[in-house]
Amino acid sequence: MSSNDRRWWQETTIYQVYPRSFADSNGDGLGDLQGVIDHLDHVVDLGVGTLWLSPFFASPQEDYGYDISDYCDVAPEYGTLETAQHLIDEAHARGLKVMLDLVMNHTSDQHPWFQQSRASRSNPRADWYVWRDGRGRHGRRPPNNWRSAMEVKTAWQWCPDRQQWYLATFLPFQPDLNYRNPEVKEAMFDAVRFWLRRGVDGFRLDIFGSVMKDAEFRDNPFKPGVDGIQTRLWQRPFTENTDDTIAFAKELRAVVDEFREEGGDDDASGRGSGERVLLGEVFGSPAMLRRYLGDDDGLQLVFLFDFLAYTYTAGFFRSRIEAYERDFAPPLQPTYVLENHDRSRLIDRVGGHLGKARTLAVLLCTLRGVPTIYQGQEIGMANTPMRLREARDPIARSFFWWVPEPLVQRLPERLNRDEVRTPMQWTGAANGGFTTPQAVPWLPVHPNHTERNVAAQEGVDGSMLELYRTLLHLRAARPSLHRGSLRLRPADPSAPDVLVYERVDDLADGSGVEGETAETGETTLVAVNFGAEPATVAVPSGAAPLATTDPAVAVTDDRVRLPAHTAAVLSVPAAGPGA
């Protein structure tokens, strides 16, 4: 892939919808697909290009959709296949791409495949999951030392019917599929094709790095350390990021490429609908993550999760941006994320400081790559405090039920994912406009919904919602922001808390030659003050604000003054001298 061969996914932005908590159309307290359809205009008005839907497939909902019992059907509480098709069509009619959340590592233990597999060692699907004889007398000890994702328990579950152990890397009711069986691969690939034929534009691949384990079932080493944002006691060379998983990514890419031309070739703008995209949830070093992309024959995108565990300093973000600009240099695209359905809300991680949250919004929306926004992030939704012992979240119930509540409240990261999955706050009315006033929502609406909601911020200068809209529409309108390179300015000793970078449209008009500046010479400069004191930095002559997080940000005499915890996005004239 050459740097001048632009494709729609290189220039898009992604909005994650957790359907159960987005909008309830029928008053049963659960969000549904019709509710998503009813609020598509909000997503469009925000200025994003791609809608990512967390799982709505048939499921017993023990892990709220991440335990699938039928990949080719819709959970009845969310709607029907016809509703899903209507959603895809309505999104496309509004110019939105649609990405589904696909869990390939495991199914629900209620899936017919597993029900058949567990019945005996000789049935036709006996080898569709990872089964192993145990160790010790009568085989009642786990086959090896592989641990569950939370590390406090074995990943193996005993099955009396087969007198064997099955692998469940995450929760006991989520048995791992055996992709060394070609029938399993083909069944999953058929499910992928099912949705591609219905027009979906790609898939977010849940915990994709775990799909292929070591064929020899070797013990993982006990070696405490940090792997990306993950702190671990056991390193996982035999259960995560194996060579076979990298190879599997290429096989999956070949399947989605079967549909590349079905929606028509990419047009000259790079916004055609032909190519289908794979976005992987994988963990590891930048070098490891880069392997999943291959030579444009693997996944197109992988999440970069460092921003989910950031230190709020210019130095932290400088070091990460430098690393990812090096390891994911053009035409590769970093994929940044500040919030998702598993991690603490951004506003809580900055101690409720709206100024800090606004500066990070600028960073997310102006860096080179693909930004991802989680529903409610655009209005500054916060974690909804809940008692751990009342959690619906199966991870909280299974692994953390014993943690004393006073300790829970002091932890920097929430143990109960329910707190970040509470209903979207549309209005200040009862239940936040998520459902009818008479209904009982499946999770409580945050008490601050009366003040912090979409309606209250609509059209209000300086609101979080309008800031995100401004930034995302700027990104779409300015070539330097959606396709340009990034030039990070060296740290300024006189303003050590300020991060400054330029986005430069370096694809020449008509020629598409990397490194040549377009005739417009469009450059966008971004300055972010992470400090608690005002700072002033030099800018090119004639630079003018396009967006700021605070009206007190000012440009005078070729310098921009940034109050504490503020940011500015500036246009730079084509003929202006460099800063």
C-alpha positions in Angstrom: 0.0 0.0 0.0 1.5 3.3 -1.0 1.1 6.4 1.1 -0.9 8.1 -1.7 -3.4 5.3 -2.0 -5.9 6.7 0.5 -8.8 4.5 1.6 -11.9 5.4 3.6 -10.8 3.8 6.8 -7.6 5.8 6.9 -9.6 9.0 7.2 -12.6 8.0 9.2 -13.5 8.6 12.8 -15.3 5.9 14.9 -18.2 6.3 17.4 -18.8 3.3 19.7 -22.4 2.5 20.6 -23.2 0.1 23.4 -26.7 -0.8 22.2 -28.1 -1.9 25.6 -27.4 1.6 27.0 -27.9 3.9 24.0 -31.6 4.4 23.5 -34.7 2.3 24.4 -37.4 2.6 21.8 -40.1 0.4 23.4 -40.0 1.3 27.1 -38.7 -2.1 28.4 -35.6 -0.4 30.0 -33.2 -1.9 27.5 -31.6 -0.1 24.7 -32.3 -1.6 21.3 -31.5 -1.3 17.6 -34.5 0.8 16.8 -33.3 3.2 19.5 -30.0 3.4 17.6 -31.8 4.1 14.4 -33.8 6.9 16.1 -30.6 8.6 17.1 -28.5 8.2 14.0 -28.8 11.9 13.3 -27.0 12.6 16.5 -24.0 10.5 15.3 -24.1 12.2 11.9 -24.3 15.7 13.5 -21.4 14.9 15.7 -19.2 14.5 12.6 -18.0 10.9 12.8 -17.7 8.6 9.8 -18.1 5.1 11.3 -20.6 3.6 13.7 -19.2 0.7 15.8 -21.9 -1.4 17.4 -21.1 -3.6 20.4 -22.5 -7.1 20.1 -26.3 -7.4 19.5 -26.1 -11.0 18.4 -28.2 -13.8 20.0 -26.9 -14.4 23.5 -27.9 -15.4 27.0 -26.5 -12.0 28.1 -24.4 -13.3 30.9 -21.7 -11.0 29.6 -24.1 -8.7 27.8 -23.5 -9.9 24.3 -19.8 -10.9 24.5 -21.1 -14.4 25.0 -22.7 -15.2 21.6 -25.0 -18.2 21.1 -25.8 -17.5 17.4 -23.6 -15.3 15.2 -26.2 -15.0 12.5 -29.2 -13.8 14.6 -30.1 -10.9 16.7 -31.0 -11.1 20.5 -34.8 -10.5 20.6 -34.4 -7.8 23.2 -32.5 -5.7 20.6 -34.8 -6.5 17.6 -34.7 -8.8 14.6 -32.5 -9.5 11.6 -34.8 -7.1 9.7 -34.2 -4.4 12.3 -30.4 -4.9 12.0 -30.7 -4.6 8.2 -32.8 -1.5 8.6 -30.1 0.0 10.8 -27.3 -0.8 8.4 -29.3 0.7 5.5 -30.3 3.8 7.5 -26.7 4.4 8.5 -25.5 4.0 5.0 -28.2 6.4 3.8 -26.6 9.0 6.1 -23.1 8.4 4.9 -22.0 6.3 7.9 -20.0 3.2 7.7 -21.1 0.3 10.0 -18.6 -1.8 12.0 -19.9 -4.8 14.1 -18.2 -6.1 17.2 -17.2 -9.7 16.6 -16.1 -12.1 19.4 -14.1 -14.8 17.7 -12.1 -16.2 20.6 -15.1 -17.9 22.4 -18.8 -18.4 22.3 -21.4 -18.8 25.0 -21.6 -22.2 26.6 -25.2 -22.1 25.4 -24.2 -22.0 21.8 -25.4 -25.2 20.0 -21.8 -25.8 18.9 -20.6 -26.1 22.5 -23.7 -28.0 23.6 -22.8 -30.7 21.1 -19.1 -30.5 21.8 -19.5 -31.2 25.5 -21.9 -34.1 25.0 -19.2 -36.7 24.2 -15.7 -37.1 22.9 -17.0 -38.7 19.7 -19.7 -36.4 18.5 -19.2 -34.5 15.2 -18.3 -31.3 17.0 -16.2 -32.9 19.7 -13.1 -31.0 18.5 -14.7 -27.6 17.9 -13.5 -26.3 21.3 -10.2 -26.5 23.2 -10.4 -29.7 25.2 -7.6 -31.4 27.1 -7.1 -34.3 29.5 -6.1 -33.2 33.0 -3.0 -34.0 35.0 -2.7 -35.9 38.2 -4.8 -38.8 39.5 -7.9 -39.3 37.5 -7.0 -36.2 35.5 -8.6 -33.8 37.9 -5.9 -31.2 37.9 -5.9 -28.6 35.1 -3.8 -29.5 32.0 -1.3 -26.7 32.5 -0.8 -23.3 34.2 -2.8 -21.1 31.8 -4.7 -18.5 33.8 -7.9 -16.7 33.1 -7.8 -13.1 31.9 -8.0 -11.8 35.5 -5.2 -14.2 36.5 -6.7 -15.2 39.8 -8.1 -18.5 38.5 -7.2 -21.3 36.1 -8.4 -20.8 32.6 -9.6 -24.5 32.5 -13.1 -25.7 33.4 -13.9 -29.3 34.3 -16.7 -31.0 32.3 -18.1 -34.1 33.9 -19.8 -35.2 30.7 -16.5 -35.6 28.9 -14.3 -36.1 31.9 -12.1 -33.5 30.4 -11.2 -29.9 30.8 -12.2 -27.1 28.4 -10.4 -23.8 28.0 -12.2 -20.6 28.9 -9.6 -17.8 28.7 -12.1 -15.3 30.1 -15.1 -16.4 32.0 -16.2 -20.0 32.7 -19.3 -19.7 30.5 -17.2 -18.5 27.5 -15.4 -21.6 26.1 -12.6 -21.0 23.6 -13.1 -22.2 20.0 -10.5 -24.5 18.5 -9.3 -22.8 15.3 -6.9 -25.6 14.6 -10.0 -27.4 13.3 -10.6 -26.2 9.8 -14.4 -26.7 10.2 -14.4 -24.1 13.0 -12.6 -21.6 10.8 -15.0 -22.1 8.0 -18.0 -21.8 10.2 -16.7 -18.5 11.6 -15.8 -17.3 8.2 -19.3 -18.1 7.0 -20.7 -15.9 9.9 -18.4 -13.1 8.7 -19.7 -13.5 5.1 -23.3 -13.5 6.4 -22.9 -9.9 7.7 -20.7 -8.7 4.9 -23.5 -9.7 2.5 -25.8 -7.6 4.5 -23.6 -4.6 3.9 -21.5 -4.1 7.0 -18.2 -2.3 6.4 -16.0 -4.1 8.8 -15.5 -5.7 12.2 -14.0 -4.7 15.5 -12.4 -7.9 16.7 -12.8 -8.5 20.4 -9.7 -9.9 22.2 -8.4 -11.0 18.9 -4.8 -11.6 20.1 -6.0 -14.8 22.0 -7.6 -16.8 19.2 -4.8 -19.2 18.6 -3.0 -20.9 21.5 0.2 -22.9 21.6 -0.3 -26.3 19.9 1.9 -28.0 22.5 0.0 -26.5 25.5 3.3 -25.3 27.1 3.1 -23.5 30.5 3.3 -19.7 30.4 6.2 -18.3 32.4 5.7 -16.7 35.8 7.2 -13.3 35.0 5.6 -10.2 36.6 5.7 -7.2 34.4 3.8 -4.7 32.3 2.7 -5.5 28.8 1.3 -2.4 27.2 -1.3 -1.2 29.7 -1.6 -4.7 31.1 0.1 -5.5 34.5 0.6 -9.2 34.6 2.0 -11.9 36.8 2.2 -14.5 34.0 3.5 -13.5 30.6 1.6 -15.1 27.8 3.8 -16.2 24.9 1.7 -19.4 24.5 -1.8 -18.0 24.8 -1.5 -14.5 23.2 0.0 -13.0 20.1 1.2 -16.4 18.8 2.6 -16.8 15.3 -0.5 -18.7 14.4 -2.7 -15.8 15.5 -0.8 -13.5 13.2 -1.3 -16.0 10.4 -5.0 -16.2 11.2 -5.3 -12.5 10.8 -4.2 -12.9 7.2 -6.7 -15.7 6.6 -9.5 -13.5 8.0 -8.3 -10.5 5.8 -8.6 -12.8 2.7 -12.2 -13.5 3.6 -13.2 -9.8 3.9 -11.3 -9.0 0.8 -13.7 -11.2 -1.1 -16.1 -8.4 -0.7 -13.8 -5.5 -1.5 -15.4 -4.6 -4.8 -19.0 -5.5 -3.8 -19.8 -1.9 -2.8 -17.9 -0.4 -5.7 -14.4 0.8 -6.0 -13.0 3.5 -3.8 -13.6 6.8 -5.5 -11.0 9.6 -6.0 -11.6 11.0 -2.6 -10.8 7.7 -0.9 -14.4 7.5 0.6 -15.7 4.6 -1.6 -17.5 1.8 0.1 -15.7 -1.2 -1.4 -13.1 -2.2 1.2 -14.2 -4.0 4.3 -12.1 -3.3 7.4 -10.7 -5.2 10.4 -9.9 -3.4 13.6 -8.2 -5.6 16.2 -8.3 -5.5 20.0 -4.8 -6.8 20.7 -2.3 -6.1 23.5 1.4 -5.9 23.5 4.4 -3.8 22.4 4.2 -1.5 19.4 6.4 -4.0 17.4 4.0 -6.8 18.3 0.9 -4.8 17.3 2.5 -3.9 14.1 2.9 -7.6 13.1 -0.9 -7.9 12.9 -1.0 -5.5 10.0 1.4 -7.5 7.9 2.2 -6.1 4.5 -1.3 -4.8 3.8 -2.5 -8.4 4.1 -3.5 -8.5 7.8 -5.7 -6.4 9.9 -5.9 -2.8 8.7 -6.1 -1.2 12.2 -5.2 -2.1 15.8 -6.2 -0.2 18.9 -3.4 1.7 20.7 -4.5 1.6 24.3 -1.8 3.6 26.1 -4.1 6.6 26.2 -6.5 4.6 28.4 -3.8 4.6 31.1 -2.2 8.0 30.6 -0.3 10.3 32.8 -1.7 13.8 32.3 1.6 15.5 31.2 3.0 16.8 28.0 5.9 14.4 28.4 3.8 11.3 28.5 1.9 12.2 25.3 5.0 13.3 23.6 6.7 10.0 24.2 3.7 8.0 23.1 3.1 10.0 19.9 6.8 9.8 19.0 6.7 6.0 19.5 3.6 5.5 17.4 4.7 7.9 14.7 7.8 5.8 14.4 6.2 2.3 14.6 3.0 3.2 12.6 4.5 5.6 10.1 2.4 6.5 7.1 0.6 4.9 5.4 -0.1 2.9 8.6 -2.6 4.6 10.9 -2.5 4.7 14.7 -5.9 4.2 16.3 -6.3 6.2 19.5 -8.9 5.7 22.2 -9.6 7.6 25.5 -12.7 5.8 26.5 -14.5 2.5 25.9 -17.1 0.2 27.5 -14.4 -1.5 29.7 -12.5 1.4 31.2 -13.2 4.3 33.5 -14.7 7.4 32.0 -12.3 10.1 30.9 -13.9 12.8 33.1 -13.3 10.7 36.2 -9.7 10.0 35.3 -9.0 13.7 35.3 -10.8 14.2 38.6 -13.9 15.8 37.1 -11.8 18.6 35.6 -13.6 19.7 32.5 -10.7 21.8 31.2 -8.4 18.7 31.2 -11.1 16.6 29.5 -11.4 19.3 26.8 -7.7 19.4 26.1 -7.7 15.7 25.7 -10.6 16.0 23.2 -8.5 18.3 21.1 -5.6 15.8 21.2 -7.7 12.9 20.2 -9.4 14.6 17.3 -6.3 16.2 15.8 -3.6 13.5 16.0 -2.8 11.6 12.8 -4.7 8.3 12.7 -8.2 7.1 13.5 -9.8 8.5 16.7 -12.5 6.4 18.6 -15.2 8.0 20.7 -17.4 6.1 23.2 -21.1 7.1 23.5 -21.4 9.9 26.0 -17.8 10.9 25.9 -19.0 13.8 23.7 -21.0 15.3 26.6 -18.6 14.4 29.4 -20.5 11.5 30.9 -19.1 10.3 34.2 -18.9 6.9 35.9 -22.1 6.2 37.8 -21.1 5.0 41.3 -22.4 1.6 42.2 -21.8 -0.9 45.0 -19.5 -3.7 43.8 -21.7 -6.3 45.4 -24.7 -5.2 43.4 -22.8 -5.5 40.1 -24.3 -7.1 37.0 -20.9 -7.2 35.4 -19.8 -10.8 35.5 -16.1 -10.0 35.9 -16.9 -7.9 39.0 -19.1 -10.6 40.4 -16.7 -13.4 39.7 -13.4 -11.9 40.6 -13.8 -8.8 42.7 -16.8 -9.4 44.9 -14.6 -9.7 48.0 -12.9 -6.3 47.7 -14.0 -4.0 50.5 -16.1 -1.1 49.3 -13.9 1.7 50.9 -10.9 0.3 48.9 -13.0 0.1 45.7 -13.7 3.8 46.0 -10.0 4.7 46.3 -8.9 2.7 43.3 -7.9 4.7 40.2 -9.6 2.2 37.9 -13.2 1.0 38.4 -13.6 -2.8 39.1 -17.3 -2.7 38.1 -17.7 -2.1 34.3 -21.4 -1.3 34.9 -20.3 2.1 36.1 -19.1 3.0 32.5 -22.0 1.4 30.7 -25.0 3.3 32.2 -27.6 4.8 29.9 -26.9 7.6 27.5 -28.1 10.9 28.8 -30.2 12.5 26.1 -32.3 15.0 28.2 -32.8 16.2 31.7 -36.1 14.3 32.0 -36.7 11.2 34.1 -34.3 8.4 33.1 -32.4 11.0 31.0 -34.5 10.4 27.9 -33.0 6.9 27.5 -36.3 5.3 28.1 -39.8 6.3 29.2 -40.2 8.0 32.6 -42.2 5.0 33.9 -39.6 2.3 32.9 -36.8 0.9 35.0 -33.6 1.2 33.1 -31.4 -1.9 33.2 -28.7 0.2 34.9 -29.3 3.4 36.8 -29.0 6.7 35.0 -26.3 9.0 36.5 -27.9 11.6 38.8 -26.1 14.4 36.9 -28.2 13.7 33.8 -30.4 16.6 34.8 -27.5 19.0 33.9 -25.2 16.9 31.7 -27.1 15.7 28.7 -27.3 16.2 24.9 -30.2 18.6 24.9 -28.6 20.9 27.5 -25.5 21.2 25.5 -27.0 21.4 22.1 -26.0 24.7 20.4 -24.4 26.0 23.6 -21.1 27.7 22.9 -18.3 26.2 25.0 -20.2 23.0 25.8 -18.4 19.7 25.5 -20.8 18.5 22.8 -20.2 21.6 20.6 -16.4 21.2 21.1 -16.5 17.7 19.8 -18.7 18.7 16.9 -16.3 21.6 16.0 -13.3 19.4 16.2 -14.7 16.5 14.2 -16.1 18.7 11.5 -12.8 20.5 11.3 -11.1 17.1 10.9 -13.4 16.1 8.1 -13.1 19.5 6.3 -9.3 20.0 6.5 -7.1 17.7 4.5 -4.2 18.4 6.8 -6.2 16.9 9.7 -7.7 13.8 8.0 -4.9 12.8 5.8 -1.8 14.9 6.6 1.4 14.0 8.2 2.3 15.0 11.8 5.3 17.1 12.8 6.0 17.2 16.5 7.7 20.4 17.6 10.7 19.9 20.0 10.0 20.5 23.7 10.3 24.2 24.6 12.2 24.8 27.9 10.2 28.0 28.4 6.9 26.1 28.1 7.7 22.5 29.2 4.0 21.7 29.8 2.9 22.5 26.3 2.7 20.0 23.4 2.9 21.5 20.0 2.5 19.7 16.6 1.6 20.5 13.0 -0.6 18.6 10.7 0.6 19.1 7.1 -1.2 18.2 3.9 1.8 16.7 2.2 0.0 15.1 -0.7 0.5 17.3 -3.7 -2.6 18.2 -5.6 -3.0 15.8 -8.4 0.4 14.1 -8.1 -0.1 12.2 -4.8 3.6 12.3 -4.1 4.5 11.9 -0.5 6.6 14.8 0.9 5.4 17.4 -1.6 3.1 20.0 -0.1 -0.2 20.6 -1.8 -0.7 23.9 -3.6 -2.8 25.1 -0.8 0.1 24.5 1.6 -2.5 23.7 4.2 -1.0 23.4 7.7 -2.9 23.1 11.0 -1.1 23.8 14.2 -2.2 22.3 17.5 -1.0 23.6 20.9 -2.0 21.9 24.2 -1.1 23.2 27.6 -1.1 20.4 30.2 0.2 22.7 32.9 -1.5 24.4 35.8 0.0 27.7 34.8 -0.6 29.8 31.7 2.0 29.4 28.9 2.9 31.2 25.7 4.4 29.6 22.6 5.5 31.0 19.2 3.3 30.3 16.2 3.7 31.1 12.5 2.9 34.6 11.3 -0.8 34.9 10.5 -1.9 31.9 12.4 -5.5 32.1 13.4 -7.7 30.1 15.8 -10.0 27.5 14.3 -11.0 26.0 17.6 -10.1 26.6 21.3 -11.2 25.0 24.5 -11.4 28.4 26.3 -12.3 31.9 25.0 -9.3 33.2 26.9 -6.9 31.5 24.5 -5.5 34.4 22.4 -3.1 34.8 19.4 -1.2 38.1 19.3 2.2 39.1 17.8 2.8 35.6 16.5 2.4 34.0 19.8 -0.5 32.0 21.3 -1.3 32.5 25.0 -2.8 29.3 26.6 -4.3 29.5 30.1 -3.9 26.5 32.3 -5.3 23.3 30.8 -6.4 24.7 27.5 -5.7 23.9 23.8 -5.9 25.7 20.5 -6.2 24.5 16.9 -4.8 27.1 14.5 -4.7 27.5 10.7 -1.4 28.5 9.2 -1.3 30.5 6.0 0.3 28.9 3.0 2.8 31.7 2.5 3.6 32.1 6.2 7.1 31.4 7.5 7.6 28.4 9.8 7.4 28.9 13.5 
